[in-house]
Amino acid sequence: MNSSSYVLLCSLVLAISFLADAKVFNKCKLARKLKSMGFAANEVPIWVCIAENESHYNTAAVGNKNTDKSKDHGVIQTNDRYWCNESGAAGKACNKRCSDFRNDDVTDDFECARKIFKETKRLRGDGFAAWTVYNQKCKGKTRFTNGC
């Protein structure tokens, strides 16, 4: 095996191992998960809409379209500027490493989302406003999970 084939093989193995920890939900599975976590039934459709529009339900999603060079992580796209540490130990407001939000367990993603929601509600009156897709695509979408 030549060196370029070896590098390609190693890259492929790393990519597969990274994706093995990831999960892509569908709206009904995510809705059930949120209900099991105690989220209010009238808020579940909005959370699911946000997850669809932020990450397409992909727990491994990383977005970096922010003007401040920060990145968004996981199914709900938790930002690393205030909420999680990109490298090193767990920290910031959610006391998590950002990589914790990029695995198949969304429990910690939504525990952090609750903190973000609460703080944004205190500051701006509407906790969902922390997610830019909310006003554009999810506000008032109380029937988003109908049929689930």
Short mmCIF file of the C-alpha atoms (twelve columns), coordinates in Angstrom:
data_MODEL
# 
_entry.id   MODEL 
# 
loop_
_atom_site.group_PDB 
_atom_site.id 
_atom_site.type_symbol 
_atom_site.label_atom_id 
_atom_site.label_alt_id 
_atom_site.label_comp_id 
_atom_site.label_asym_id 
_atom_site.label_seq_id 
_atom_site.Cartn_x 
_atom_site.Cartn_y 
_atom_site.Cartn_z 
_atom_site.pdbx_PDB_model_num 
ATOM 1   C CA . MET A 1   0.000   0.000  0.000  1 
ATOM 2   C CA . ASN A 2   1.491   3.348  -0.994 1 
ATOM 3   C CA . SER A 3   1.473   6.354  1.336  1 
ATOM 4   C CA . SER A 4   -1.416  8.181  -0.340 1 
ATOM 5   C CA . SER A 5   -3.601  5.061  -0.132 1 
ATOM 6   C CA . TYR A 6   -2.666  4.674  3.524  1 
ATOM 7   C CA . VAL A 7   -3.591  8.296  4.285  1 
ATOM 8   C CA . LEU A 8   -6.892  7.876  2.452  1 
ATOM 9   C CA . LEU A 9   -7.669  4.685  4.364  1 
ATOM 10  C CA . CYS A 10  -6.840  6.310  7.716  1 
ATOM 11  C CA . SER A 11  -9.003  9.321  6.864  1 
ATOM 12  C CA . LEU A 12  -11.877 7.042  5.943  1 
ATOM 13  C CA . VAL A 13  -11.568 5.078  9.195  1 
ATOM 14  C CA . LEU A 14  -11.527 8.297  11.217 1 
ATOM 15  C CA . ALA A 15  -14.573 9.640  9.394  1 
ATOM 16  C CA . ILE A 16  -16.497 6.427  9.971  1 
ATOM 17  C CA . SER A 17  -15.570 6.325  13.656 1 
ATOM 18  C CA . PHE A 18  -16.689 9.953  14.032 1 
ATOM 19  C CA . LEU A 19  -20.021 9.233  12.370 1 
ATOM 20  C CA . ALA A 20  -20.545 6.114  14.470 1 
ATOM 21  C CA . ASP A 21  -21.190 8.389  17.455 1 
ATOM 22  C CA . ALA A 22  -23.536 10.615 15.479 1 
ATOM 23  C CA . LYS A 23  -27.228 10.187 14.813 1 
ATOM 24  C CA . VAL A 24  -29.701 11.768 12.463 1 
ATOM 25  C CA . PHE A 25  -33.165 11.937 13.996 1 
ATOM 26  C CA . ASN A 26  -36.456 12.392 12.246 1 
ATOM 27  C CA . LYS A 27  -39.015 14.814 13.617 1 
ATOM 28  C CA . CYS A 28  -41.162 12.190 15.349 1 
ATOM 29  C CA . LYS A 29  -38.252 10.474 17.106 1 
ATOM 30  C CA . LEU A 30  -36.925 13.812 18.292 1 
ATOM 31  C CA . ALA A 31  -40.401 14.861 19.462 1 
ATOM 32  C CA . ARG A 32  -40.712 11.652 21.500 1 
ATOM 33  C CA . LYS A 33  -37.266 12.221 23.019 1 
ATOM 34  C CA . LEU A 34  -38.157 15.779 24.036 1 
ATOM 35  C CA . LYS A 35  -41.467 14.668 25.559 1 
ATOM 36  C CA . SER A 36  -39.611 12.004 27.557 1 
ATOM 37  C CA . MET A 37  -37.296 14.753 28.835 1 
ATOM 38  C CA . GLY A 38  -40.280 16.713 30.158 1 
ATOM 39  C CA . PHE A 39  -40.488 19.457 27.562 1 
ATOM 40  C CA . ALA A 40  -43.907 21.110 27.402 1 
ATOM 41  C CA . ALA A 41  -46.104 19.598 24.713 1 
ATOM 42  C CA . ASN A 42  -46.807 23.024 23.185 1 
ATOM 43  C CA . GLU A 43  -43.053 23.753 22.890 1 
ATOM 44  C CA . VAL A 44  -41.960 20.400 21.429 1 
ATOM 45  C CA . PRO A 45  -43.009 21.284 17.846 1 
ATOM 46  C CA . ILE A 46  -41.000 24.500 18.018 1 
ATOM 47  C CA . TRP A 47  -37.883 22.716 19.318 1 
ATOM 48  C CA . VAL A 48  -38.235 20.112 16.558 1 
ATOM 49  C CA . CYS A 49  -38.618 22.850 13.945 1 
ATOM 50  C CA . ILE A 50  -35.488 24.567 15.246 1 
ATOM 51  C CA . ALA A 51  -33.522 21.297 15.113 1 
ATOM 52  C CA . GLU A 52  -34.701 20.639 11.556 1 
ATOM 53  C CA . ASN A 53  -33.692 24.085 10.361 1 
ATOM 54  C CA . GLU A 54  -30.447 24.335 12.334 1 
ATOM 55  C CA . SER A 55  -28.955 20.867 11.754 1 
ATOM 56  C CA . HIS A 56  -31.428 18.770 9.735  1 
ATOM 57  C CA . TYR A 57  -31.635 16.646 12.934 1 
ATOM 58  C CA . ASN A 58  -27.951 15.708 12.621 1 
ATOM 59  C CA . THR A 59  -26.233 15.381 15.998 1 
ATOM 60  C CA . ALA A 60  -22.779 15.709 14.386 1 
ATOM 61  C CA . ALA A 61  -23.522 19.024 12.670 1 
ATOM 62  C CA . VAL A 62  -21.028 21.867 13.035 1 
ATOM 63  C CA . GLY A 63  -21.861 25.277 11.648 1 
ATOM 64  C CA . ASN A 64  -19.435 28.172 11.296 1 
ATOM 65  C CA . LYS A 65  -21.319 30.937 9.498  1 
ATOM 66  C CA . ASN A 66  -21.036 33.286 12.478 1 
ATOM 67  C CA . THR A 67  -19.365 36.648 11.948 1 
ATOM 68  C CA . ASP A 68  -17.479 36.308 15.248 1 
ATOM 69  C CA . LYS A 69  -15.758 33.088 14.042 1 
ATOM 70  C CA . SER A 70  -17.567 31.005 16.650 1 
ATOM 71  C CA . LYS A 71  -19.058 27.617 15.747 1 
ATOM 72  C CA . ASP A 72  -22.393 25.972 16.419 1 
ATOM 73  C CA . HIS A 73  -22.510 22.341 17.536 1 
ATOM 74  C CA . GLY A 74  -24.949 19.439 17.478 1 
ATOM 75  C CA . VAL A 75  -28.602 18.967 16.712 1 
ATOM 76  C CA . ILE A 76  -29.671 22.307 18.196 1 
ATOM 77  C CA . GLN A 77  -26.476 24.135 17.127 1 
ATOM 78  C CA . THR A 78  -25.158 25.274 20.494 1 
ATOM 79  C CA . ASN A 79  -22.700 28.128 20.038 1 
ATOM 80  C CA . ASP A 80  -19.194 27.874 21.478 1 
ATOM 81  C CA . ARG A 81  -18.822 31.580 22.187 1 
ATOM 82  C CA . TYR A 82  -20.796 31.437 25.450 1 
ATOM 83  C CA . TRP A 83  -22.146 27.937 25.997 1 
ATOM 84  C CA . CYS A 84  -19.417 25.276 25.532 1 
ATOM 85  C CA . ASN A 85  -15.645 24.915 25.219 1 
ATOM 86  C CA . GLU A 86  -14.356 23.964 21.794 1 
ATOM 87  C CA . SER A 87  -11.135 22.550 23.255 1 
ATOM 88  C CA . GLY A 88  -9.932  21.552 26.675 1 
ATOM 89  C CA . ALA A 89  -12.089 20.849 29.672 1 
ATOM 90  C CA . ALA A 90  -15.828 21.322 29.933 1 
ATOM 91  C CA . GLY A 91  -16.783 24.909 30.573 1 
ATOM 92  C CA . LYS A 92  -18.688 28.092 29.803 1 
ATOM 93  C CA . ALA A 93  -22.353 28.516 30.739 1 
ATOM 94  C CA . CYS A 94  -23.415 24.917 30.030 1 
ATOM 95  C CA . ASN A 95  -20.239 23.437 31.552 1 
ATOM 96  C CA . LYS A 96  -19.716 21.174 28.537 1 
ATOM 97  C CA . ARG A 97  -17.188 20.469 25.822 1 
ATOM 98  C CA . CYS A 98  -18.686 21.291 22.434 1 
ATOM 99  C CA . SER A 99  -17.912 17.755 21.289 1 
ATOM 100 C CA . ASP A 100 -20.429 16.575 23.924 1 
ATOM 101 C CA . PHE A 101 -23.130 18.061 21.688 1 
ATOM 102 C CA . ARG A 102 -21.957 16.167 18.599 1 
ATOM 103 C CA . ASN A 103 -22.800 12.618 19.698 1 
ATOM 104 C CA . ASP A 104 -26.000 10.595 19.486 1 
ATOM 105 C CA . ASP A 105 -27.198 11.516 22.998 1 
ATOM 106 C CA . VAL A 106 -29.136 14.774 22.730 1 
ATOM 107 C CA . THR A 107 -29.980 14.927 26.430 1 
ATOM 108 C CA . ASP A 108 -27.132 17.324 27.214 1 
ATOM 109 C CA . ASP A 109 -27.873 19.368 24.072 1 
ATOM 110 C CA . PHE A 110 -31.388 20.074 25.274 1 
ATOM 111 C CA . GLU A 111 -30.380 20.574 28.906 1 
ATOM 112 C CA . CYS A 112 -28.089 23.316 27.636 1 
ATOM 113 C CA . ALA A 113 -30.862 24.565 25.320 1 
ATOM 114 C CA . ARG A 114 -33.052 25.013 28.391 1 
ATOM 115 C CA . LYS A 115 -30.367 27.265 29.907 1 
ATOM 116 C CA . ILE A 116 -30.033 29.228 26.684 1 
ATOM 117 C CA . PHE A 117 -33.826 29.557 26.470 1 
ATOM 118 C CA . LYS A 118 -34.120 30.748 30.062 1 
ATOM 119 C CA . GLU A 119 -31.347 33.337 29.717 1 
ATOM 120 C CA . THR A 120 -32.653 34.608 26.380 1 
ATOM 121 C CA . LYS A 121 -36.175 34.847 27.775 1 
ATOM 122 C CA . ARG A 122 -34.834 36.907 30.684 1 
ATOM 123 C CA . LEU A 123 -32.960 39.240 28.333 1 
ATOM 124 C CA . ARG A 124 -35.257 39.419 25.306 1 
ATOM 125 C CA . GLY A 125 -38.666 38.164 26.421 1 
ATOM 126 C CA . ASP A 126 -38.759 35.121 24.130 1 
ATOM 127 C CA . GLY A 127 -36.356 32.281 24.824 1 
ATOM 128 C CA . PHE A 128 -36.661 30.820 21.341 1 
ATOM 129 C CA . ALA A 129 -35.253 34.058 19.908 1 
ATOM 130 C CA . ALA A 130 -31.768 32.711 20.724 1 
ATOM 131 C CA . TRP A 131 -32.059 30.657 17.515 1 
ATOM 132 C CA . THR A 132 -32.131 32.803 14.382 1 
ATOM 133 C CA . VAL A 133 -34.303 30.281 12.519 1 
ATOM 134 C CA . TYR A 134 -37.084 30.698 15.069 1 
ATOM 135 C CA . ASN A 135 -38.543 33.988 13.837 1 
ATOM 136 C CA . GLN A 136 -38.025 33.089 10.177 1 
ATOM 137 C CA . LYS A 137 -39.220 29.485 10.137 1 
ATOM 138 C CA . CYS A 138 -40.557 28.191 13.466 1 
ATOM 139 C CA . LYS A 139 -42.531 30.864 15.283 1 
ATOM 140 C CA . GLY A 140 -46.143 29.753 15.518 1 
ATOM 141 C CA . LYS A 141 -45.421 26.257 14.155 1 
ATOM 142 C CA . THR A 142 -47.375 24.522 16.914 1 
ATOM 143 C CA . ARG A 143 -48.515 21.811 14.479 1 
ATOM 144 C CA . PHE A 144 -45.021 21.019 13.198 1 
ATOM 145 C CA . THR A 145 -45.093 17.536 14.734 1 
ATOM 146 C CA . ASN A 146 -48.675 16.631 13.796 1 
ATOM 147 C CA . GLY A 147 -48.826 13.021 12.725 1 
ATOM 148 C CA . CYS A 148 -46.136 11.884 15.142 1 
# 
